[in-house]
Amino acid sequence: MAYFITDACISCGACEPECPVSCISAGDSSYVIDENACIECGACANVCPVDAPTQK
């Protein structure tokens, strides 16, 4: 299951550079993950200070 970023996101940007397929980008109020490009590696979840990335 692909990851997505919950409302807990504080827009710190820690996740974006960790994504090996560059599917994370800044959205209007938080970061977003392109679920079609996500390879489900969990790198984003491992660095997030508020556990915002989660699997569906």
N, CA, C and O atoms as a Maestro MAE file, in Angstrom:
{
 s_m_m2io_version
 :::
 2.0.0
}

f_m_ct {
 s_m_title
 :::
 protein
 m_atom[224] {
  # First column is atom index #
  i_m_mmod_type
  r_m_x_coord
  r_m_y_coord
  r_m_z_coord
  i_m_residue_number
  s_m_chain_name
  s_m_pdb_residue_name
  s_m_pdb_atom_name
  i_m_atomic_number
  :::
  1 25 0.834 -1.185 0.000 1 A "MET " " N  " 7
  2 3 0.000 0.000 0.000 1 A "MET " " CA " 6
  3 2 0.876 1.244 0.000 1 A "MET " " C  " 6
  4 15 1.841 1.337 0.759 1 A "MET " " O  " 8
  5 25 0.538 2.181 -0.841 2 A "ALA " " N  " 7
  6 3 1.305 3.422 -0.940 2 A "ALA " " CA " 6
  7 2 1.155 4.248 0.336 2 A "ALA " " C  " 6
  8 15 0.174 4.122 1.068 2 A "ALA " " O  " 8
  9 25 2.140 5.084 0.578 3 A "TYR " " N  " 7
  10 3 2.087 5.994 1.716 3 A "TYR " " CA " 6
  11 2 1.311 7.247 1.331 3 A "TYR " " C  " 6
  12 15 1.241 7.604 0.156 3 A "TYR " " O  " 8
  13 25 0.736 7.904 2.314 4 A "PHE " " N  " 7
  14 3 0.147 9.228 2.151 4 A "PHE " " CA " 6
  15 2 0.477 10.015 3.403 4 A "PHE " " C  " 6
  16 15 0.848 9.437 4.424 4 A "PHE " " O  " 8
  17 25 0.345 11.319 3.332 5 A "ILE " " N  " 7
  18 3 0.705 12.178 4.461 5 A "ILE " " CA " 6
  19 2 -0.567 12.691 5.121 5 A "ILE " " C  " 6
  20 15 -1.430 13.278 4.467 5 A "ILE " " O  " 8
  21 25 -0.669 12.462 6.409 6 A "THR " " N  " 7
  22 3 -1.861 12.848 7.164 6 A "THR " " CA " 6
  23 2 -1.837 14.333 7.528 6 A "THR " " C  " 6
  24 15 -0.869 15.043 7.254 6 A "THR " " O  " 8
  25 25 -2.911 14.774 8.144 7 A "ASP " " N  " 7
  26 3 -3.031 16.163 8.590 7 A "ASP " " CA " 6
  27 2 -2.047 16.509 9.700 7 A "ASP " " C  " 6
  28 15 -1.910 17.679 10.060 7 A "ASP " " O  " 8
  29 25 -1.366 15.520 10.241 8 A "ALA " " N  " 7
  30 3 -0.374 15.768 11.292 8 A "ALA " " CA " 6
  31 2 0.876 16.466 10.748 8 A "ALA " " C  " 6
  32 15 1.699 16.949 11.525 8 A "ALA " " O  " 8
  33 25 1.025 16.522 9.429 9 A "CYS " " N  " 7
  34 3 2.201 17.118 8.786 9 A "CYS " " CA " 6
  35 2 2.404 18.565 9.247 9 A "CYS " " C  " 6
  36 15 1.469 19.366 9.263 9 A "CYS " " O  " 8
  37 25 3.647 18.878 9.619 10 A "ILE " " N  " 7
  38 3 3.993 20.237 10.047 10 A "ILE " " CA " 6
  39 2 4.824 20.955 8.984 10 A "ILE " " C  " 6
  40 15 5.399 22.008 9.255 10 A "ILE " " O  " 8
  41 25 4.889 20.395 7.786 11 A "SER " " N  " 7
  42 3 5.596 20.985 6.644 11 A "SER " " CA " 6
  43 2 7.061 21.290 6.930 11 A "SER " " C  " 6
  44 15 7.577 22.326 6.511 11 A "SER " " O  " 8
  45 25 7.724 20.395 7.637 12 A "CYS " " N  " 7
  46 3 9.136 20.603 7.961 12 A "CYS " " CA " 6
  47 2 10.045 20.267 6.785 12 A "CYS " " C  " 6
  48 15 11.170 20.761 6.706 12 A "CYS " " O  " 8
  49 25 9.559 19.424 5.867 13 A "GLY " " N  " 7
  50 3 10.332 19.076 4.682 13 A "GLY " " CA " 6
  51 2 11.329 17.949 4.866 13 A "GLY " " C  " 6
  52 15 12.094 17.661 3.945 13 A "GLY " " O  " 8
  53 25 11.348 17.306 6.015 14 A "ALA " " N  " 7
  54 3 12.316 16.229 6.265 14 A "ALA " " CA " 6
  55 2 12.119 15.049 5.314 14 A "ALA " " C  " 6
  56 15 13.085 14.379 4.949 14 A "ALA " " O  " 8
  57 25 10.902 14.798 4.922 15 A "CYS " " N  " 7
  58 3 10.595 13.631 4.103 15 A "CYS " " CA " 6
  59 2 11.009 13.774 2.646 15 A "CYS " " C  " 6
  60 15 11.451 12.806 2.026 15 A "CYS " " O  " 8
  61 25 10.870 14.956 2.106 16 A "GLU " " N  " 7
  62 3 11.073 15.153 0.659 16 A "GLU " " CA " 6
  63 2 12.429 14.666 0.146 16 A "GLU " " C  " 6
  64 15 12.458 13.922 -0.834 16 A "GLU " " O  " 8
  65 25 13.543 15.045 0.754 17 A "PRO " " N  " 7
  66 3 14.830 14.585 0.213 17 A "PRO " " CA " 6
  67 2 15.107 13.104 0.450 17 A "PRO " " C  " 6
  68 15 16.010 12.545 -0.173 17 A "PRO " " O  " 8
  69 25 14.359 12.464 1.328 18 A "GLU " " N  " 7
  70 3 14.582 11.049 1.621 18 A "GLU " " CA " 6
  71 2 13.936 10.114 0.601 18 A "GLU " " C  " 6
  72 15 14.308 8.943 0.519 18 A "GLU " " O  " 8
  73 25 12.986 10.607 -0.166 19 A "CYS " " N  " 7
  74 3 12.259 9.759 -1.112 19 A "CYS " " CA " 6
  75 2 13.150 9.401 -2.305 19 A "CYS " " C  " 6
  76 15 13.600 10.291 -3.026 19 A "CYS " " O  " 8
  77 25 13.408 8.104 -2.519 20 A "PRO " " N  " 7
  78 3 14.293 7.695 -3.607 20 A "PRO " " CA " 6
  79 2 13.688 7.864 -5.002 20 A "PRO " " C  " 6
  80 15 14.413 7.827 -5.996 20 A "PRO " " O  " 8
  81 25 12.372 8.048 -5.086 21 A "VAL " " N  " 7
  82 3 11.733 8.226 -6.388 21 A "VAL " " CA " 6
  83 2 11.128 9.625 -6.551 21 A "VAL " " C  " 6
  84 15 10.378 9.873 -7.494 21 A "VAL " " O  " 8
  85 25 11.453 10.521 -5.643 22 A "SER " " N  " 7
  86 3 11.017 11.933 -5.696 22 A "SER " " CA " 6
  87 2 9.509 12.086 -5.894 22 A "SER " " C  " 6
  88 15 9.066 12.877 -6.727 22 A "SER " " O  " 8
  89 25 8.729 11.335 -5.132 23 A "CYS " " N  " 7
  90 3 7.278 11.447 -5.272 23 A "CYS " " CA " 6
  91 2 6.642 12.309 -4.184 23 A "CYS " " C  " 6
  92 15 5.417 12.358 -4.073 23 A "CYS " " O  " 8
  93 25 7.460 12.991 -3.380 24 A "ILE " " N  " 7
  94 3 6.946 13.870 -2.330 24 A "ILE " " CA " 6
  95 2 7.188 15.314 -2.738 24 A "ILE " " C  " 6
  96 15 8.283 15.675 -3.168 24 A "ILE " " O  " 8
  97 25 6.156 16.136 -2.598 25 A "SER " " N  " 7
  98 3 6.289 17.555 -2.934 25 A "SER " " CA " 6
  99 2 5.486 18.396 -1.946 25 A "SER " " C  " 6
  100 15 4.611 17.891 -1.243 25 A "SER " " O  " 8
  101 25 5.800 19.676 -1.911 26 A "ALA " " N  " 7
  102 3 5.094 20.595 -1.025 26 A "ALA " " CA " 6
  103 2 3.711 20.883 -1.592 26 A "ALA " " C  " 6
  104 15 3.568 21.244 -2.760 26 A "ALA " " O  " 8
  105 25 2.701 20.721 -0.756 27 A "GLY " " N  " 7
  106 3 1.338 21.052 -1.147 27 A "GLY " " CA " 6
  107 2 0.943 22.396 -0.574 27 A "GLY " " C  " 6
  108 15 1.802 23.151 -0.117 27 A "GLY " " O  " 8
  109 25 -0.327 22.704 -0.592 28 A "ASP " " N  " 7
  110 3 -0.805 23.986 -0.081 28 A "ASP " " CA " 6
  111 2 -0.579 24.141 1.414 28 A "ASP " " C  " 6
  112 15 -0.106 25.184 1.866 28 A "ASP " " O  " 8
  113 25 -0.913 23.112 2.182 29 A "SER " " N  " 7
  114 3 -0.783 23.229 3.635 29 A "SER " " CA " 6
  115 2 0.099 22.150 4.248 29 A "SER " " C  " 6
  116 15 0.407 22.208 5.438 29 A "SER " " O  " 8
  117 25 0.506 21.171 3.455 30 A "SER " " N  " 7
  118 3 1.382 20.108 3.935 30 A "SER " " CA " 6
  119 2 2.052 19.467 2.731 30 A "SER " " C  " 6
  120 15 1.764 19.818 1.587 30 A "SER " " O  " 8
  121 25 2.938 18.535 2.995 31 A "TYR " " N  " 7
  122 3 3.570 17.804 1.900 31 A "TYR " " CA " 6
  123 2 2.616 16.726 1.415 31 A "TYR " " C  " 6
  124 15 1.770 16.247 2.169 31 A "TYR " " O  " 8
  125 25 2.761 16.346 0.142 32 A "VAL " " N  " 7
  126 3 1.901 15.325 -0.449 32 A "VAL " " CA " 6
  127 2 2.763 14.278 -1.146 32 A "VAL " " C  " 6
  128 15 3.873 14.560 -1.597 32 A "VAL " " O  " 8
  129 25 2.226 13.069 -1.223 33 A "ILE " " N  " 7
  130 3 2.902 11.958 -1.883 33 A "ILE " " CA " 6
  131 2 2.088 11.553 -3.108 33 A "ILE " " C  " 6
  132 15 0.874 11.366 -3.023 33 A "ILE " " O  " 8
  133 25 2.768 11.419 -4.248 34 A "ASP " " N  " 7
  134 3 2.131 10.890 -5.452 34 A "ASP " " CA " 6
  135 2 2.001 9.390 -5.245 34 A "ASP " " C  " 6
  136 15 2.976 8.651 -5.376 34 A "ASP " " O  " 8
  137 25 0.802 8.948 -4.924 35 A "GLU " " N  " 7
  138 3 0.576 7.551 -4.572 35 A "GLU " " CA " 6
  139 2 0.857 6.601 -5.731 35 A "GLU " " C  " 6
  140 15 1.155 5.428 -5.505 35 A "GLU " " O  " 8
  141 25 0.767 7.083 -6.958 36 A "ASN " " N  " 7
  142 3 1.054 6.240 -8.116 36 A "ASN " " CA " 6
  143 2 2.545 6.005 -8.293 36 A "ASN " " C  " 6
  144 15 2.947 5.006 -8.889 36 A "ASN " " O  " 8
  145 25 3.364 6.909 -7.786 37 A "ALA " " N  " 7
  146 3 4.814 6.784 -7.915 37 A "ALA " " CA " 6
  147 2 5.469 6.181 -6.677 37 A "ALA " " C  " 6
  148 15 6.612 5.727 -6.739 37 A "ALA " " O  " 8
  149 25 4.759 6.174 -5.563 38 A "CYS " " N  " 7
  150 3 5.306 5.664 -4.297 38 A "CYS " " CA " 6
  151 2 5.674 4.193 -4.423 38 A "CYS " " C  " 6
  152 15 4.885 3.384 -4.911 38 A "CYS " " O  " 8
  153 25 6.895 3.850 -3.973 39 A "ILE " " N  " 7
  154 3 7.340 2.454 -4.020 39 A "ILE " " CA " 6
  155 2 7.230 1.774 -2.649 39 A "ILE " " C  " 6
  156 15 7.734 0.667 -2.458 39 A "ILE " " O  " 8
  157 25 6.582 2.431 -1.717 40 A "GLU " " N  " 7
  158 3 6.281 1.871 -0.399 40 A "GLU " " CA " 6
  159 2 7.520 1.500 0.406 40 A "GLU " " C  " 6
  160 15 7.519 0.504 1.130 40 A "GLU " " O  " 8
  161 25 8.580 2.303 0.280 41 A "CYS " " N  " 7
  162 3 9.830 1.979 0.969 41 A "CYS " " CA " 6
  163 2 9.832 2.408 2.437 41 A "CYS " " C  " 6
  164 15 10.554 1.829 3.249 41 A "CYS " " O  " 8
  165 25 9.027 3.423 2.784 42 A "GLY " " N  " 7
  166 3 8.948 3.886 4.162 42 A "GLY " " CA " 6
  167 2 10.027 4.867 4.574 42 A "GLY " " C  " 6
  168 15 10.107 5.233 5.747 42 A "GLY " " O  " 8
  169 25 10.863 5.303 3.637 43 A "ALA " " N  " 7
  170 3 11.932 6.248 3.982 43 A "ALA " " CA " 6
  171 2 11.362 7.538 4.556 43 A "ALA " " C  " 6
  172 15 11.944 8.113 5.476 43 A "ALA " " O  " 8
  173 25 10.259 7.990 4.039 44 A "CYS " " N  " 7
  174 3 9.632 9.226 4.519 44 A "CYS " " CA " 6
  175 2 9.153 9.058 5.959 44 A "CYS " " C  " 6
  176 15 9.338 9.944 6.793 44 A "CYS " " O  " 8
  177 25 8.541 7.920 6.237 45 A "ALA " " N  " 7
  178 3 8.014 7.662 7.583 45 A "ALA " " CA " 6
  179 2 9.139 7.560 8.608 45 A "ALA " " C  " 6
  180 15 8.961 7.934 9.768 45 A "ALA " " O  " 8
  181 25 10.275 7.064 8.189 46 A "ASN " " N  " 7
  182 3 11.395 6.885 9.110 46 A "ASN " " CA " 6
  183 2 11.997 8.199 9.598 46 A "ASN " " C  " 6
  184 15 12.595 8.236 10.673 46 A "ASN " " O  " 8
  185 25 11.849 9.282 8.826 47 A "VAL " " N  " 7
  186 3 12.464 10.559 9.213 47 A "VAL " " CA " 6
  187 2 11.459 11.590 9.726 47 A "VAL " " C  " 6
  188 15 11.859 12.643 10.222 47 A "VAL " " O  " 8
  189 25 10.187 11.307 9.617 48 A "CYS " " N  " 7
  190 3 9.175 12.290 10.004 48 A "CYS " " CA " 6
  191 2 9.095 12.434 11.530 48 A "CYS " " C  " 6
  192 15 8.912 11.443 12.237 48 A "CYS " " O  " 8
  193 25 9.230 13.667 12.037 49 A "PRO " " N  " 7
  194 3 9.185 13.869 13.490 49 A "PRO " " CA " 6
  195 2 7.783 13.740 14.095 49 A "PRO " " C  " 6
  196 15 7.645 13.617 15.312 49 A "PRO " " O  " 8
  197 25 6.741 13.767 13.252 50 A "VAL " " N  " 7
  198 3 5.379 13.679 13.779 50 A "VAL " " CA " 6
  199 2 4.617 12.477 13.224 50 A "VAL " " C  " 6
  200 15 3.399 12.395 13.378 50 A "VAL " " O  " 8
  201 25 5.306 11.562 12.593 51 A "ASP " " N  " 7
  202 3 4.688 10.345 12.036 51 A "ASP " " CA " 6
  203 2 3.531 10.631 11.088 51 A "ASP " " C  " 6
  204 15 2.518 9.930 11.110 51 A "ASP " " O  " 8
  205 25 3.680 11.660 10.256 52 A "ALA " " N  " 7
  206 3 2.607 12.008 9.313 52 A "ALA " " CA " 6
  207 2 2.490 11.038 8.134 52 A "ALA " " C  " 6
  208 15 1.366 10.736 7.734 52 A "ALA " " O  " 8
  209 25 3.582 10.534 7.558 53 A "PRO " " N  " 7
  210 3 3.414 9.562 6.458 53 A "PRO " " CA " 6
  211 2 2.948 8.217 7.011 53 A "PRO " " C  " 6
  212 15 3.518 7.695 7.969 53 A "PRO " " O  " 8
  213 25 1.932 7.683 6.409 54 A "THR " " N  " 7
  214 3 1.404 6.391 6.836 54 A "THR " " CA " 6
  215 2 0.898 5.635 5.615 54 A "THR " " C  " 6
  216 15 0.653 6.231 4.566 54 A "THR " " O  " 8
  217 25 0.746 4.345 5.750 55 A "GLN " " N  " 7
  218 3 0.217 3.549 4.661 55 A "GLN " " CA " 6
  219 2 -1.289 3.486 4.737 55 A "GLN " " C  " 6
  220 15 -1.874 3.532 5.819 55 A "GLN " " O  " 8
  221 25 -1.911 3.379 3.579 56 A "LYS " " N  " 7
  222 3 -3.381 3.274 3.527 56 A "LYS " " CA " 6
  223 2 -3.829 1.940 4.070 56 A "LYS " " C  " 6
  224 15 -5.027 1.661 4.111 56 A "LYS " " O  " 8
  :::
 }
 m_bond[223] {
  # First column is bond index #
  i_m_from
  i_m_to
  i_m_order
  :::
  1 1 2 1
  2 2 3 1
  3 3 4 2
  4 3 5 1
  5 5 6 1
  6 6 7 1
  7 7 8 2
  8 7 9 1
  9 9 10 1
  10 10 11 1
  11 11 12 2
  12 11 13 1
  13 13 14 1
  14 14 15 1
  15 15 16 2
  16 15 17 1
  17 17 18 1
  18 18 19 1
  19 19 20 2
  20 19 21 1
  21 21 22 1
  22 22 23 1
  23 23 24 2
  24 23 25 1
  25 25 26 1
  26 26 27 1
  27 27 28 2
  28 27 29 1
  29 29 30 1
  30 30 31 1
  31 31 32 2
  32 31 33 1
  33 33 34 1
  34 34 35 1
  35 35 36 2
  36 35 37 1
  37 37 38 1
  38 38 39 1
  39 39 40 2
  40 39 41 1
  41 41 42 1
  42 42 43 1
  43 43 44 2
  44 43 45 1
  45 45 46 1
  46 46 47 1
  47 47 48 2
  48 47 49 1
  49 49 50 1
  50 50 51 1
  51 51 52 2
  52 51 53 1
  53 53 54 1
  54 54 55 1
  55 55 56 2
  56 55 57 1
  57 57 58 1
  58 58 59 1
  59 59 60 2
  60 59 61 1
  61 61 62 1
  62 62 63 1
  63 63 64 2
  64 63 65 1
  65 65 66 1
  66 66 67 1
  67 67 68 2
  68 67 69 1
  69 69 70 1
  70 70 71 1
  71 71 72 2
  72 71 73 1
  73 73 74 1
  74 74 75 1
  75 75 76 2
  76 75 77 1
  77 77 78 1
  78 78 79 1
  79 79 80 2
  80 79 81 1
  81 81 82 1
  82 82 83 1
  83 83 84 2
  84 83 85 1
  85 85 86 1
  86 86 87 1
  87 87 88 2
  88 87 89 1
  89 89 90 1
  90 90 91 1
  91 91 92 2
  92 91 93 1
  93 93 94 1
  94 94 95 1
  95 95 96 2
  96 95 97 1
  97 97 98 1
  98 98 99 1
  99 99 100 2
  100 99 101 1
  101 101 102 1
  102 102 103 1
  103 103 104 2
  104 103 105 1
  105 105 106 1
  106 106 107 1
  107 107 108 2
  108 107 109 1
  109 109 110 1
  110 110 111 1
  111 111 112 2
  112 111 113 1
  113 113 114 1
  114 114 115 1
  115 115 116 2
  116 115 117 1
  117 117 118 1
  118 118 119 1
  119 119 120 2
  120 119 121 1
  121 121 122 1
  122 122 123 1
  123 123 124 2
  124 123 125 1
  125 125 126 1
  126 126 127 1
  127 127 128 2
  128 127 129 1
  129 129 130 1
  130 130 131 1
  131 131 132 2
  132 131 133 1
  133 133 134 1
  134 134 135 1
  135 135 136 2
  136 135 137 1
  137 137 138 1
  138 138 139 1
  139 139 140 2
  140 139 141 1
  141 141 142 1
  142 142 143 1
  143 143 144 2
  144 143 145 1
  145 145 146 1
  146 146 147 1
  147 147 148 2
  148 147 149 1
  149 149 150 1
  150 150 151 1
  151 151 152 2
  152 151 153 1
  153 153 154 1
  154 154 155 1
  155 155 156 2
  156 155 157 1
  157 157 158 1
  158 158 159 1
  159 159 160 2
  160 159 161 1
  161 161 162 1
  162 162 163 1
  163 163 164 2
  164 163 165 1
  165 165 166 1
  166 166 167 1
  167 167 168 2
  168 167 169 1
  169 169 170 1
  170 170 171 1
  171 171 172 2
  172 171 173 1
  173 173 174 1
  174 174 175 1
  175 175 176 2
  176 175 177 1
  177 177 178 1
  178 178 179 1
  179 179 180 2
  180 179 181 1
  181 181 182 1
  182 182 183 1
  183 183 184 2
  184 183 185 1
  185 185 186 1
  186 186 187 1
  187 187 188 2
  188 187 189 1
  189 189 190 1
  190 190 191 1
  191 191 192 2
  192 191 193 1
  193 193 194 1
  194 194 195 1
  195 195 196 2
  196 195 197 1
  197 197 198 1
  198 198 199 1
  199 199 200 2
  200 199 201 1
  201 201 202 1
  202 202 203 1
  203 203 204 2
  204 203 205 1
  205 205 206 1
  206 206 207 1
  207 207 208 2
  208 207 209 1
  209 209 210 1
  210 210 211 1
  211 211 212 2
  212 211 213 1
  213 213 214 1
  214 214 215 1
  215 215 216 2
  216 215 217 1
  217 217 218 1
  218 218 219 1
  219 219 220 2
  220 219 221 1
  221 221 222 1
  222 222 223 1
  223 223 224 2
  :::
 }
}
